[in-house]
Amino acid sequence: MYDAIIVGARCAGAPTALLLARAGYRVLVLDKSAYGSDTLSTHLVHQPGIAALARWGVLEHVRASGCPPLSRTIYEVADIRIDGYAGGVAGQRAKFAPRRRVLDALLVDAAVRAGAEFRERCRVTGLRWDEAGRVVGVEGRHGGQTFTEGARLVIGADGMRSTIAQLVAAPYTVRHPLMSCAYHTYWRDVPVDGVELYERPGSWVAAVRTNDEATLVQAYFPQSRFEEIRTDARRAYEEQIRTTAPALYERLRGSAPVERLHGSGDQQNFFRQATGPGWVLVGDAGHHKDSITARGITDAFQQAEDLVCEIGGALGGDPARLDTAMARFADDRDETFTPGYQATLGVARLTSPSEQRLALLRAVQSDPELVTTYLDMVAGIVSADALYTPKLLALL
């Protein structure tokens, strides 16, 4: 009998395992993929997520992997150029964008060092239930054989298409249609300074440095164009960069992609019911949104910490007390992440920016202090209200 079985060992599951194991619980982590495998991702971790990595003792390993810090942000839209540095949080002013095959492996390593048990290439096919209808374990296949394991709590951290969410029939509590589709690849020897973001109606382009001296360049399109774009994705990707970020496009012309083009037209937007008797969802399994604001990894880290904070003292005791703790986590999750969810939907629609928004951005770009506050807001360090200072209102 484990205290917790966590299904999924990436940016939600591995930190949850790490924190529970450090709290003294017996934890089993199962992942259907191989250790150190890659996955589609924007890679970007905002400063609150970097602060979490520092607290967990993982940031030093991210730095040692050769992933560069990203201190500067450049954002261009219409005639506006915002160029500056976030104030940061807990002493962390830079973002990082590690390859997922690097970051996820480092998080698993930290969980294992803390005492968690990890099994790769392990597929969960069912759940175990007691007579009262409470989840008390999992069933699955590993190494060609079936297995069953028991636990006080099963944690679904297995992504947007979560098997655990399907097995418990967790309903959507909030859901919006697909907004954008995205394509990306990696380029060698392309000079990029920090995080570069470019927007125009119907388009969004981002560029960040990552491991192996490579630059990730992503292009976003309206979801309505997905079927058209996928017929010649390479041409559409390069044209989107050329028309949205021409200076970046010129830098790319002297280089060549080092990998194939990756893409997705399935970036779902939802909240699912977060918990029930003996189970809870964390990370993308319970809440997913379009990747255009690159909030997924940072949000997953926060959910892991929030969950363990709530259930840490209740996991080994009365099941009713554990259920109450998980209900608090669910309520806090929805309250905490709804503003970012709504903001992401607004960006992912890829519509023309309103004159009101452009006026605000013009005021922001004129003052370094406002630029810092704005970039802190984008990173999720401060709320949107923090931007509306007397100085900004005087400029509008």
C-alpha positions as CSV (number, residue, x, y, z in Angstrom):
1,M,0.0,0.0,0.0
2,Y,1.4,3.3,-1.1
3,D,0.3,6.7,0.4
4,A,0.0,8.1,-3.1
5,I,0.3,6.7,-6.7
6,I,1.0,9.4,-9.2
7,V,0.1,8.7,-12.8
8,G,2.3,11.0,-15.0
9,A,5.9,12.0,-14.3
10,R,6.3,15.3,-16.1
11,C,5.9,18.9,-14.9
12,A,3.0,18.2,-12.6
13,G,3.5,14.6,-11.5
14,A,7.3,14.7,-10.8
15,P,7.2,17.8,-8.5
16,T,4.2,16.4,-6.6
17,A,6.1,13.1,-6.1
18,L,9.2,15.1,-5.0
19,L,7.3,17.1,-2.4
20,L,5.2,14.2,-1.0
21,A,8.4,12.0,-0.7
22,R,10.2,14.8,1.1
23,A,7.2,15.0,3.5
24,G,7.8,11.3,4.3
25,Y,5.1,9.6,2.3
26,R,5.6,6.5,0.3
27,V,5.0,7.5,-3.3
28,L,4.9,5.5,-6.6
29,V,5.2,7.4,-9.9
30,L,4.1,5.8,-13.1
31,D,4.7,7.1,-16.6
32,K,3.7,5.6,-20.0
33,S,6.7,7.2,-21.7
34,A,10.4,6.5,-21.4
35,Y,12.5,8.4,-18.9
36,G,14.0,11.5,-20.6
37,S,11.7,11.4,-23.6
38,D,10.6,14.6,-25.3
39,T,7.1,16.1,-25.6
40,L,5.4,19.1,-27.3
41,S,6.0,22.2,-25.3
42,T,6.8,25.9,-25.4
43,H,9.5,25.1,-22.8
44,L,9.2,28.5,-21.2
45,V,9.2,28.6,-17.4
46,H,8.2,32.0,-15.9
47,Q,9.8,33.5,-12.9
48,P,7.4,32.0,-10.3
49,G,8.2,28.6,-11.7
50,I,11.9,29.3,-11.6
51,A,11.5,30.3,-8.0
52,A,9.9,26.9,-7.3
53,L,12.8,25.1,-9.0
54,A,15.2,27.0,-6.8
55,R,13.2,26.0,-3.7
56,W,13.3,22.4,-4.7
57,G,17.0,22.4,-5.4
58,V,16.5,21.7,-9.2
59,L,17.4,25.1,-10.7
60,E,21.1,24.5,-10.2
61,H,20.7,21.4,-12.4
62,V,18.8,23.3,-15.0
63,R,21.7,25.8,-15.2
64,A,24.2,23.0,-15.4
65,S,22.4,21.5,-18.4
66,G,23.5,24.5,-20.4
67,C,20.1,26.1,-20.6
68,P,20.7,29.9,-20.7
69,P,18.8,32.4,-18.5
70,L,16.4,34.7,-20.3
71,S,16.4,38.0,-18.6
72,R,15.2,40.4,-21.3
73,T,11.8,40.4,-23.0
74,I,11.1,42.1,-26.3
75,Y,7.4,42.3,-27.4
76,E,6.4,44.0,-30.7
77,V,2.8,44.7,-31.8
78,A,1.6,47.4,-34.3
79,D,4.0,50.4,-33.8
80,I,4.8,49.4,-30.2
81,R,8.0,47.8,-28.9
82,I,8.2,46.9,-25.2
83,D,11.8,46.1,-24.3
84,G,12.9,45.4,-20.7
85,Y,13.3,43.2,-17.7
86,A,10.8,41.8,-15.1
87,G,11.3,42.7,-11.5
88,G,11.0,39.0,-10.7
89,V,10.1,37.1,-7.6
90,A,12.1,35.6,-4.7
91,G,15.3,36.9,-6.3
92,Q,14.6,35.2,-9.7
93,R,14.4,37.8,-12.5
94,A,15.2,35.5,-15.4
95,K,13.1,32.9,-17.2
96,F,14.4,29.7,-18.6
97,A,13.2,27.5,-21.5
98,P,14.8,24.0,-21.0
99,R,14.1,21.2,-23.4
100,R,11.5,18.9,-21.8
101,R,13.7,15.9,-22.2
102,V,16.1,17.8,-19.9
103,L,13.6,19.3,-17.4
104,D,11.3,16.4,-16.9
105,A,14.3,14.0,-16.3
106,L,15.7,16.4,-13.7
107,L,12.4,16.5,-11.9
108,V,12.1,12.8,-11.9
109,D,15.7,12.5,-10.6
110,A,14.9,14.9,-7.8
111,A,11.8,12.9,-6.9
112,V,13.7,9.6,-6.8
113,R,16.5,11.2,-4.7
114,A,13.7,12.2,-2.2
115,G,12.5,8.6,-2.0
116,A,9.8,8.2,-4.6
117,E,9.7,5.0,-6.6
118,F,9.5,5.6,-10.4
119,R,8.5,3.2,-13.2
120,E,8.7,4.2,-16.8
121,R,6.9,2.7,-19.8
122,C,4.1,1.8,-17.5
123,R,0.5,2.2,-18.7
124,V,-2.4,2.5,-16.3
125,T,-5.5,0.7,-17.7
126,G,-7.9,0.8,-14.8
127,L,-8.6,1.8,-11.2
128,R,-9.3,-0.2,-8.1
129,W,-12.4,0.8,-6.1
130,D,-13.6,-0.2,-2.6
131,E,-17.2,-1.0,-1.7
132,A,-17.9,2.6,-0.8
133,G,-16.9,3.8,-4.3
134,R,-13.6,5.2,-3.3
135,V,-10.5,4.9,-5.5
136,V,-7.9,2.7,-3.7
137,G,-5.4,1.9,-6.4
138,V,-4.6,1.3,-10.0
139,E,-4.3,-1.5,-12.6
140,G,-2.0,-1.5,-15.5
141,R,0.6,-3.1,-17.7
142,H,4.4,-2.9,-17.3
143,G,7.0,-4.9,-19.2
144,G,4.4,-7.0,-20.9
145,Q,2.7,-8.0,-17.6
146,T,-0.3,-6.8,-15.7
147,F,-0.1,-5.3,-12.3
148,T,-2.2,-3.9,-9.5
149,E,-1.1,-1.4,-6.8
150,G,-3.0,0.0,-3.8
151,A,-2.8,3.6,-2.5
152,R,-4.6,6.0,-0.2
153,L,-4.7,8.5,-3.0
154,V,-4.4,8.3,-6.8
155,I,-3.2,11.5,-8.4
156,G,-3.8,12.0,-12.1
157,A,-0.9,14.1,-13.5
158,D,-1.2,12.6,-17.0
159,G,-1.9,15.6,-19.1
160,M,-4.6,17.1,-21.2
161,R,-5.9,13.7,-22.4
162,S,-5.7,12.3,-18.9
163,T,-6.5,8.6,-18.5
164,I,-7.3,9.1,-14.8
165,A,-9.8,11.8,-15.6
166,Q,-11.5,9.5,-18.1
167,L,-11.5,6.5,-15.6
168,V,-13.2,8.6,-12.9
169,A,-15.4,10.4,-15.5
170,A,-14.3,13.8,-14.2
171,P,-16.7,16.3,-15.9
172,Y,-15.6,19.6,-17.4
173,T,-16.7,22.5,-15.3
174,V,-15.5,25.1,-17.7
175,R,-14.8,24.6,-21.4
176,H,-14.1,26.8,-24.4
177,P,-13.5,25.9,-28.1
178,L,-10.0,25.6,-29.6
179,M,-8.5,29.0,-30.3
180,S,-5.1,28.5,-32.0
181,C,-2.8,26.0,-33.7
182,A,0.9,26.1,-33.3
183,Y,4.1,24.9,-35.0
184,H,7.7,25.0,-33.9
185,T,11.2,23.8,-34.6
186,Y,14.7,24.5,-33.4
187,W,17.4,26.5,-35.1
188,R,21.1,26.6,-34.6
189,D,23.3,29.7,-34.2
190,V,20.4,32.2,-34.4
191,P,21.1,35.2,-32.2
192,V,18.0,35.8,-29.9
193,D,18.2,38.1,-26.9
194,G,16.0,36.7,-24.1
195,V,12.4,36.2,-25.0
196,E,11.2,37.6,-28.3
197,L,7.4,38.0,-29.0
198,Y,5.8,39.3,-32.1
199,E,2.1,39.9,-32.7
200,R,-0.1,40.9,-35.5
201,P,-3.8,40.1,-36.3
202,G,-4.1,36.4,-37.0
203,S,-0.5,35.7,-35.9
204,W,1.8,35.3,-33.0
205,V,5.5,34.4,-33.2
206,A,7.9,33.6,-30.2
207,A,11.6,32.8,-30.0
208,V,13.6,31.6,-27.0
209,R,17.0,30.1,-26.5
210,T,17.1,26.6,-25.1
211,N,19.6,23.7,-24.5
212,D,22.3,22.7,-27.0
213,E,22.7,26.3,-28.2
214,A,19.5,26.0,-30.1
215,T,16.7,28.5,-30.5
216,L,13.0,27.5,-30.4
217,V,10.9,29.4,-32.8
218,Q,7.1,29.0,-32.6
219,A,4.4,30.3,-34.9
220,Y,0.7,30.5,-34.0
221,F,-2.3,30.6,-36.3
222,P,-6.0,30.8,-35.8
223,Q,-7.6,27.4,-35.3
224,S,-9.8,28.1,-38.3
225,R,-6.8,27.8,-40.6
226,F,-5.6,24.4,-39.2
227,E,-6.8,22.2,-42.1
228,E,-5.3,24.6,-44.6
229,I,-2.0,25.0,-42.9
230,R,-1.3,21.3,-42.3
231,T,-1.3,20.6,-46.0
232,D,2.0,22.6,-46.2
233,A,3.0,23.4,-42.7
234,R,6.6,24.2,-43.5
235,R,5.7,26.9,-46.0
236,A,3.0,28.4,-43.7
237,Y,5.3,28.4,-40.7
238,E,8.1,30.3,-42.5
239,E,5.6,32.7,-44.1
240,Q,4.1,33.4,-40.7
241,I,7.5,34.3,-39.3
242,R,8.4,36.4,-42.4
243,T,5.2,38.6,-42.2
244,T,5.0,38.8,-38.4
245,A,8.7,39.1,-37.4
246,P,10.7,40.1,-40.5
247,A,13.9,40.9,-38.5
248,L,13.8,37.5,-36.9
249,Y,13.1,35.9,-40.3
250,E,16.3,37.5,-41.7
251,R,18.3,36.0,-38.9
252,L,16.8,32.6,-39.6
253,R,17.8,32.8,-43.3
254,G,21.4,32.2,-42.4
255,S,20.6,29.1,-40.4
256,A,18.7,25.8,-40.8
257,P,16.3,23.8,-38.6
258,V,18.0,21.1,-36.6
259,E,14.8,19.0,-36.2
260,R,11.6,18.4,-38.0
261,L,8.7,20.7,-37.7
262,H,6.4,19.9,-34.7
263,G,2.8,21.1,-34.5
264,S,-0.6,20.7,-32.9
265,G,-4.1,21.8,-33.7
266,D,-5.5,20.4,-30.4
267,Q,-4.8,22.9,-27.7
268,Q,-7.9,22.5,-25.5
269,N,-9.2,25.0,-23.0
270,F,-10.9,23.7,-19.9
271,F,-11.2,23.1,-16.2
272,R,-12.2,19.6,-15.1
273,Q,-13.6,18.6,-11.7
274,A,-10.4,18.4,-9.7
275,T,-11.2,15.7,-7.1
276,G,-13.4,13.0,-5.8
277,P,-13.2,10.1,-3.3
278,G,-9.6,8.9,-3.4
279,W,-8.5,10.8,-6.5
280,V,-7.3,14.2,-7.6
281,L,-6.1,15.8,-10.8
282,V,-3.1,18.1,-11.0
283,G,-1.5,20.1,-13.9
284,D,-3.0,19.8,-17.4
285,A,-5.1,16.8,-16.3
286,G,-7.4,19.1,-14.4
287,H,-6.8,22.5,-16.1
288,H,-5.5,23.2,-19.6
289,K,-5.3,26.2,-21.8
290,D,-3.8,27.3,-25.1
291,S,0.0,27.4,-25.0
292,I,0.3,30.9,-26.4
293,T,1.0,32.5,-23.0
294,A,3.3,29.6,-22.0
295,R,1.8,29.3,-18.6
296,G,1.4,25.5,-18.4
297,I,4.7,24.5,-16.8
298,T,4.7,27.3,-14.2
299,D,1.0,26.7,-13.4
300,A,1.7,22.9,-12.9
301,F,4.5,23.7,-10.5
302,Q,2.2,25.9,-8.4
303,Q,-0.6,23.3,-8.4
304,A,1.9,20.7,-7.2
305,E,2.9,22.9,-4.3
306,D,-0.6,23.9,-3.5
307,L,-1.9,20.3,-3.5
308,V,0.9,19.0,-1.2
309,C,0.4,22.0,1.1
310,E,-3.3,21.1,1.5
311,I,-3.1,17.3,1.8
312,G,0.3,17.0,3.4
313,G,-1.1,16.6,6.9
314,A,-4.2,14.6,5.9
315,L,-2.9,11.9,3.6
316,G,-2.2,9.3,6.2
317,G,-5.3,9.8,8.3
318,D,-9.1,9.9,8.1
319,P,-10.3,9.7,4.4
320,A,-13.0,12.3,5.1
321,R,-10.3,14.8,6.3
322,L,-8.3,14.1,3.1
323,D,-11.4,14.7,1.0
324,T,-11.9,18.0,2.7
325,A,-8.3,19.0,2.1
326,M,-8.6,18.1,-1.6
327,A,-11.8,20.1,-1.9
328,R,-9.9,23.2,-0.6
329,F,-7.3,22.5,-3.3
330,A,-9.9,22.4,-6.0
331,D,-11.6,25.7,-4.9
332,D,-8.2,27.4,-4.7
333,R,-7.1,26.1,-8.1
334,D,-10.2,27.5,-9.8
335,E,-9.9,30.9,-8.1
336,T,-6.1,31.1,-8.7
337,F,-6.0,30.2,-12.3
338,T,-9.3,31.6,-13.7
339,P,-7.8,35.1,-14.4
340,G,-4.8,33.7,-16.3
341,Y,-7.2,31.3,-18.2
342,Q,-9.4,34.2,-19.3
343,A,-6.3,36.3,-20.3
344,T,-4.9,33.4,-22.3
345,L,-8.2,33.0,-24.2
346,G,-8.0,36.7,-25.1
347,V,-4.6,36.4,-26.6
348,A,-5.3,33.0,-28.3
349,R,-8.1,34.5,-30.3
350,L,-5.5,36.3,-32.4
351,T,-7.8,39.1,-33.1
352,S,-6.8,42.7,-33.8
353,P,-5.8,44.5,-30.6
354,S,-8.3,47.1,-29.5
355,E,-7.4,50.7,-29.5
356,Q,-7.8,50.7,-25.7
357,R,-5.1,48.0,-25.4
358,L,-2.8,49.7,-27.9
359,A,-3.1,52.9,-25.9
360,L,-2.2,51.1,-22.7
361,L,0.8,49.5,-24.3
362,R,2.0,52.8,-25.8
363,A,1.9,54.3,-22.3
364,V,3.7,51.3,-20.8
365,Q,6.6,51.4,-23.4
366,S,7.3,55.0,-22.5
367,D,8.4,54.3,-18.9
368,P,10.9,51.6,-17.7
369,E,9.1,51.2,-14.4
370,L,5.8,50.5,-16.2
371,V,7.6,48.0,-18.5
372,T,8.9,46.1,-15.4
373,T,5.4,46.0,-13.9
374,Y,3.9,44.9,-17.2
375,L,6.4,42.1,-17.6
376,D,5.8,41.0,-14.0
377,M,2.1,40.8,-14.9
378,V,2.7,38.7,-18.0
379,A,4.8,36.3,-15.9
380,G,2.0,36.0,-13.3
381,I,4.0,37.7,-10.5
382,V,1.5,40.5,-10.0
383,S,-2.2,41.0,-11.0
384,A,-3.4,43.2,-13.8
385,D,-4.5,45.7,-11.1
386,A,-0.9,46.4,-10.2
387,L,-0.3,47.9,-13.6
388,Y,-2.9,50.7,-13.1
389,T,-0.8,53.0,-11.1
390,P,-1.3,56.8,-11.0
391,K,1.7,57.1,-13.4
392,L,0.0,54.9,-16.0
393,L,-3.4,56.6,-15.6
394,A,-1.7,59.9,-16.1
395,L,-0.3,58.7,-19.4
396,L,-3.5,57.3,-20.8
